[in-house]
Amino acid sequence: MLTRLAEDDAARTLAEDVRIGLAGEQKTLPSKYFYDAVGSDLFDRITRLPEYYPTRAERSILEANATEIAAAARAETLVELGSGTSEKTRLLLSALRDAGTLRRFVAFDVDPEVLTYATMAIGAEFAAIEVKGLVGDFEQHLDRLPNYPGRMVAFLGSTIGNLDRSGRSHLFRGVRATMAQDGTFLLGVDLVKSVDRLHAAYDDAAGVTADFNRNVLAVLNRELGATFDLAAFEHVAVWNADESWIEMRLRSTRRQCVHITTLGMDVPFEAGEEIRTEISAKFTRPGVEDELAAAGLRPAAWWTDDAADFALSLSVPG
């Protein structure tokens, strides 16, 4: 069973985000709108592509270290932000169950369809624990997270990289504000590496990432009555060295004007004009630990895969 933290917030927030994002000189759309049912399925396909290393790297860390993570956290409740299908999370849940501490799992995601699937599957696999699904936005609803004793909040997949430094600070402070003294925070981060590997990971040869990127326009067509021609936008991935992040963009292939019915808004595009749809920041250990410390979180442990492509950080109130 799902709990919706704000029934009407999603539609209102989408409309406002699109109005603001497409009215600026640099057009932008928040990446959270990728994840309708189609987008979630496309992203699941992306995680299995040979070029896309983060999911495999993070899974290898959990396979090697889940028991140690469970022993360090002693969590009775696991809350997962941006949970998606919670596929990798099963490794963590199994380790906490085997440690004898796990009592409940709370999956938190913006997509109710994926959340329904995930909570049903986990409820069947982990029948002895309580499983809940919360539909909400981690940028708005952190203060609504249940704060059970012995809670670990997990934010995996380097989704934190979709936020700029200000957004990350807001999220870290929000997690800390709801954390009891016995709470822990497990964070997955993608580490800095060669630009060639990053480009390949975000612009795969099969074109799945391109389809994923363009799907956000299909979401706007459906939800806001927009008239985007998906074939008139091409996928672009660009490394921003100053910010240490990959940007995904959609580039208009011709001069055009898109009407958005719900907003009563016309959005003109010149040929070659771009919408930035996602940032994906890459991190170093000192940088991550400095940002956590600034939010009142003390780094307690750090794990990487063998190639040091990805890391999991465990932090506690500091």
N, C-alpha and C positions, 0 to 999 in steps of 0.2 A: 504493500500500500504506500502511495506517495503523499507527501505533504507539500503543498505549494506555498512558498513563503510569501508570495505577493501575487494574487491572481491577475491583476490588471497592470502590474508594473512592466511586464515583458513587452507588451505591445506599445505602451507609452514610451518606454526607453528606446526601443528600436526606432520609432518615428523620430524621436529627438536626436538620437545619434546620427541617423541618416541625414536629417535636415542640416545639422551642424557640419557633419563630415563632408558633405558634397557641396556645401556653399562656400567653403574656403578656397583660397588660391591653390593650396596643395590639397587635393581631394583625398579623403581617407574614409575607411570603414573599419569598425572594430572587428577583430578576428573572431570574436565569440559567435558571430552570426554565420560562420561556416557550418555550424554543427546542428543542422536539422537532420532528419533521418538519412537523407541522401548523403549529406556531407560527412556524417559520422561513419557511414559505410565506406565512403571514399578514403577517409583518413585511416580507417582500419586497413584498407588495401595499401596505403602508403607505408604503414609500419612494417609491411612484409616485403617491401621492395629492396633489392640488393643495395641501392645507393643510400637508403635511409637507415643509418646506423643507430640513432638514439634509443629506439625501443629495444633492440637486441642488446645494446650495451647496458641499459638500465636493468633489463631482465637478468643479465649475467651477474650483476652486482647483487641483486636480490637472491638469486640462486646460491651464490657463494656466502652471503652474509645475513640472510634473513634471521637465522637463529641468533646471531650476535645482536642484531637490531632489536629483536624481541626481548632478549635478556636485558639490554640496556634500557628499553622503554618501560617494560613491565606494564604494558597498556591493557586496561580492561575494556576500553572503547577505542575503536579506530574510526576516525572521521576522515573521509577522502574527499578533497576538493577537486572539482573537475573530473569526476570519477570515470566518465565514459563507460566502457564495458567492464572495467575493473579486472581485466585479464591478469596483469602482472600482480595486482594486489592480492590475488589468491595465495601467492607465495608468502606474503607477509601475514595474511590471516592464518594460514596453516602453521607458521612458526609461532604466532601468539597463542593459537589453540594448543599446540604441543607444549608450550611453556606453562599452560594451565592458567593463564591470566585473562584470556579473551571472553568477554561477556556480550558485546554487541558491536555491530558495524553500521555506520551511517554513511551512505553514499550521497554526495552532493553534486548536482550537475544542472546545467541549463536546459538539457534536452530530456523531456519526460519519457519519450519513447525508448531511448537507450537506457534511461534509468530504470524503467519498468523491467526491461529485459535483464539488466544486470542484477537487480535486487532479487528477482525471481530465481535466477540461476544460482546466486550465492546463497539464498535462503535454502535451496534444495541441497546444495553441497555442504553447507555448514548449518545443519538443522538444529544444533544445540544452542545457537546464539540468536539473539534478537537482531533482525535486519530491518533498517529503515531507509527510505529514499526521500531526499529533500530536493525539490525543484527550486533553484534559485541561482543568483548571480554572485560569484565570490567577490566581485567588486562592490557590491551593494549590501549583501546580507550576512556578512561575517558575524555581526553582533547577534544574529538569530541562531547561530550554531548551538546545539545542546552541549552543555559543559558538564558531562558526567565525571565522576572521580576517575583518576588514572587515564585521562584521555590523550591519545596521540592524534594529531592532525597530520595527514600526509598530503603532500602536493607534488605528485610525480609527473614524469614525462617532460620535464623542463617547460611546462606551461607558464611558469613564472617568467620565462623569457619573452612572452608576448606583451609584457608590461614594460614601460620605460622606467627609469630610476624612481621617479616620483610615484608611479603606480605601485612599484615593488615596495617602496617604503610604506605606502598606505596599507598594503596587504600585510606586510610583516607586523606593523603596529596593530592592525586589527586582530591578527592571530594572537599576538602577545596580550592584548587587552582582555581576551576571553580565556586566557590560559591560567589554570590553577598552578600552585607550586609543584605539583607532581606531574604536570603536563609536559609533553614533548612535541616537537615539530620536525617532521621528516620531509626534506626538500630535495627534489631531483633537479639537477642543473646540467646543461650541456656545456662542455668546456671548449675554450678557444682552440682552434686547429687550422689546418691549411684552408685557404679560400677555395681551392679547387674542390676539396671534399664537401665543403659547405654548399657550393653552387650545385654540385651533383645531387646532394641530398634534398635540395629544394627545387630542383628542376629535372626530374627524372626522365630517362629516355623513353619510357612508355607513355608519358603524358598524363599520368594519374594526378600528379600535383596540379597540373594545369586545369584539369577538370574540377578538382577540389576548389581551386581558387575561383574559377568562374561560377561555381555553384552559389556563391554568395549573392550573385546577381539574380539567380533564379529565386532565391529566398526573398529578395526585395520585390521581384515581379509578383510573387504569390501573396506576400504579406501586405504590401503597400500599393499594389496595382501599378507597379513600375513597368516600363516598356523597354527594358534592356534587351538588346540582341546579343546573346552570349557569343555568337560567332564573330561579332565585331570587336571583341576584346581579346588580346593575347596575353598570356602569362609571362611575367618577367621576374627573375630573382636577382637581387643586387646586394653586394656586400657594402655596408657602411662602416668603414674603418674607424671613423671618429666615435661612433656610438658602440662599436663592437657588436653589431647585429646584422643579420640578413633581413632584407626587406622583400616581401612579396608584393608585386604590383600587378594591376591589370591595365594594359595599354590600349587605348582606342586606336583601331586600325584605319579609321576614317573620321572625317568631320561629321558630327551627328548631334542630335538633341534628344534626351531621354525625359519623358514625362512621368512623374510620380503622382498618381491620382490622389491617394490618401493625403498627401502633403500639399496638393495644389501647386506643385513645384516643377519647373522645367530646368534641366541640367544640361548645359551645352558642353560639348567636348570638341577640341581640335584634334586633328589627326596626330597621333603620337602622345597625346595627353594621358596622364596616368592617375589611377587611384591606388593609393597605398592601402593594402588590405591586411597586412600582418607585419609585425616585427618579431624576430626571434633572436634575442640577445644570447651571447656566448660569454662564459664566465671564467674567472680564475678563482682559486681557493681564497687568496687574501681578499679579493673583491667581495665574494659572497659573505665571508665572515665579518667584514667591515659593515656591510649593509645589515646583516642580522644583529650585530652588536648595537648599531645605532637605533634599532627598534626595541632594545632591551632583551634580546635573545642571545644566550651564551652558547657558542658552538661546543658540542660535547664529543662528536665523533665525525669521521669523514671516510667514505669508502669510494673507490673507483674501480672500473673494469681494468683488465690487464693492459689495454692500450691507452688508458687514461683519456678516453673520449668523453666520459660521462662521470658524474659523481652524485652520491647521496650524502646529504649533510643532516645530522641529527643535532638539534639544539634544544636547550632548556631555558627556563626563566633565568635571567642574569642580572 
